Amino acid sequence: MANRDKILLSFGRKVREARLLCGITQEELADRAGFDRTYISLVERGKRNLSLLNVCQLAQALGKSAEDLVRGL
């Protein structure tokens, strides 16, 4: 597995963990962040390489900082 894939999978896991801690569905997170639910699914599975702006939108929707989502990647 390439390092790029590992980073995307790790980021996706962090998003999923944060979403579950908030007690919300993928659909609710998508609504809060202004994305489609399928996009959230792809992110959580490490299938999407997000732009910085999208990382910030997700973080805000989760009540976190972008730094929280990327720390340790």
C-alpha atoms as a printed R data frame, in Angstrom:
   type eleno elety resid chain resno       x      y      z
1  ATOM     1    CA   MET     A     1   0.000  0.000  0.000
2  ATOM     2    CA   ALA     A     2   1.374  3.407 -0.966
3  ATOM     3    CA   ASN     A     3   1.986  6.052  1.687
4  ATOM     4    CA   ARG     A     4  -0.662  8.230  0.004
5  ATOM     5    CA   ASP     A     5  -3.268  5.501  0.530
6  ATOM     6    CA   LYS     A     6  -2.280  5.066  4.173
7  ATOM     7    CA   ILE     A     7  -2.710  8.787  4.796
8  ATOM     8    CA   LEU     A     8  -6.140  8.858  3.155
9  ATOM     9    CA   LEU     A     9  -7.271  5.782  5.114
10 ATOM    10    CA   SER     A    10  -6.014  7.249  8.376
11 ATOM    11    CA   PHE     A    11  -7.766 10.551  7.693
12 ATOM    12    CA   GLY     A    12 -10.964  8.710  6.833
13 ATOM    13    CA   ARG     A    13 -10.818  6.784 10.101
14 ATOM    14    CA   LYS     A    14 -10.421 10.051 12.023
15 ATOM    15    CA   VAL     A    15 -13.435 11.554 10.284
16 ATOM    16    CA   ARG     A    16 -15.517  8.453 11.002
17 ATOM    17    CA   GLU     A    17 -14.467  8.353 14.665
18 ATOM    18    CA   ALA     A    18 -15.271 12.047 15.092
19 ATOM    19    CA   ARG     A    19 -18.644 11.582 13.376
20 ATOM    20    CA   LEU     A    20 -19.541  8.640 15.601
21 ATOM    21    CA   LEU     A    21 -18.512 10.576 18.717
22 ATOM    22    CA   CYS     A    22 -20.914 13.316 17.599
23 ATOM    23    CA   GLY     A    23 -23.606 10.663 17.252
24 ATOM    24    CA   ILE     A    24 -24.491 11.645 13.694
25 ATOM    25    CA   THR     A    25 -24.966  9.755 10.452
26 ATOM    26    CA   GLN     A    26 -23.008 10.232  7.264
27 ATOM    27    CA   GLU     A    27 -26.060 11.961  5.843
28 ATOM    28    CA   GLU     A    28 -26.228 14.440  8.721
29 ATOM    29    CA   LEU     A    29 -22.513 15.185  8.465
30 ATOM    30    CA   ALA     A    30 -22.920 15.719  4.735
31 ATOM    31    CA   ASP     A    31 -25.784 18.161  5.352
32 ATOM    32    CA   ARG     A    32 -23.791 20.082  7.966
33 ATOM    33    CA   ALA     A    33 -20.716 20.315  5.737
34 ATOM    34    CA   GLY     A    34 -22.562 20.954  2.470
35 ATOM    35    CA   PHE     A    35 -21.519 17.695  0.792
36 ATOM    36    CA   ASP     A    36 -23.296 14.689 -0.646
37 ATOM    37    CA   ARG     A    37 -23.547 11.613  1.597
38 ATOM    38    CA   THR     A    38 -21.640  9.527 -0.935
39 ATOM    39    CA   TYR     A    39 -18.723 11.981 -0.667
40 ATOM    40    CA   ILE     A    40 -18.569 11.411  3.100
41 ATOM    41    CA   SER     A    41 -18.612  7.656  2.510
42 ATOM    42    CA   LEU     A    42 -15.711  7.954  0.060
43 ATOM    43    CA   VAL     A    43 -13.748 10.123  2.501
44 ATOM    44    CA   GLU     A    44 -14.269  7.688  5.375
45 ATOM    45    CA   ARG     A    45 -13.088  4.797  3.185
46 ATOM    46    CA   GLY     A    46  -9.963  6.673  2.082
47 ATOM    47    CA   LYS     A    47 -11.134  6.925 -1.524
48 ATOM    48    CA   ARG     A    48 -11.072 10.735 -1.810
49 ATOM    49    CA   ASN     A    49  -8.150 13.146 -1.627
50 ATOM    50    CA   LEU     A    50  -9.729 16.243 -0.103
51 ATOM    51    CA   SER     A    51  -8.800 19.842 -0.741
52 ATOM    52    CA   LEU     A    52  -7.779 21.964  2.224
53 ATOM    53    CA   LEU     A    53 -11.084 23.833  2.016
54 ATOM    54    CA   ASN     A    54 -13.040 20.580  2.256
55 ATOM    55    CA   VAL     A    55 -10.970 19.448  5.250
56 ATOM    56    CA   CYS     A    56 -11.849 22.745  6.937
57 ATOM    57    CA   GLN     A    57 -15.567 22.346  6.106
58 ATOM    58    CA   LEU     A    58 -15.602 18.818  7.526
59 ATOM    59    CA   ALA     A    59 -13.773 19.894 10.657
60 ATOM    60    CA   GLN     A    60 -16.220 22.732 11.259
61 ATOM    61    CA   ALA     A    61 -19.192 20.411 10.732
62 ATOM    62    CA   LEU     A    62 -17.695 18.037 13.320
63 ATOM    63    CA   GLY     A    63 -16.950 20.821 15.832
64 ATOM    64    CA   LYS     A    64 -13.216 20.239 15.476
65 ATOM    65    CA   SER     A    65 -10.266 22.096 14.043
66 ATOM    66    CA   ALA     A    66  -8.664 21.035 10.788
67 ATOM    67    CA   GLU     A    67  -5.518 20.447 12.840
68 ATOM    68    CA   ASP     A    68  -7.389 17.843 14.914
69 ATOM    69    CA   LEU     A    69  -8.249 15.888 11.776
70 ATOM    70    CA   VAL     A    70  -4.771 15.912 10.255
71 ATOM    71    CA   ARG     A    71  -2.627 15.590 13.388
72 ATOM    72    CA   GLY     A    72  -0.498 12.478 13.300
73 ATOM    73    CA   LEU     A    73  -1.059 11.610  9.668
